[in-house]
């Protein structure tokens, strides 16, 4: 799996690392059961702190995309149906980064998304 980070990006490095994995799950290049490289190895290859990589891995764990086990490492747990969620999560993280670049506050972004959802809600969409 290829990890790329941009040190001058407004997106935190740990999030960039998580985005690499999300993208690989979404496009099918990473499959359930596949092990991610050890955090120490990723950190060395990217020239970042190991804890930065672990933060990215923990975010993926919190999203239900990987499992972290001592001695076993990080393993992709996402079922095929989760790939769509990974793709959407990736798009949302991109939206957040873009909103921050334009100076929107979190509340302004939430309001904007809420307004857009309200404008597109149909009777059968549950909203």
Secondary structure, 3 states (H helix, E strand, C coil): CCCCCCCCCCCCHHHHHHHHHHHHHHHCCCCCCCECCCHHHHHHHHCCCHHHHHHHHHHHHHCCCEEEECCCEEEECCCCCHHHHHHHHHHHHHHHHHHHHCCCCHHHHHHHHHHHHHHHCCCCCCC
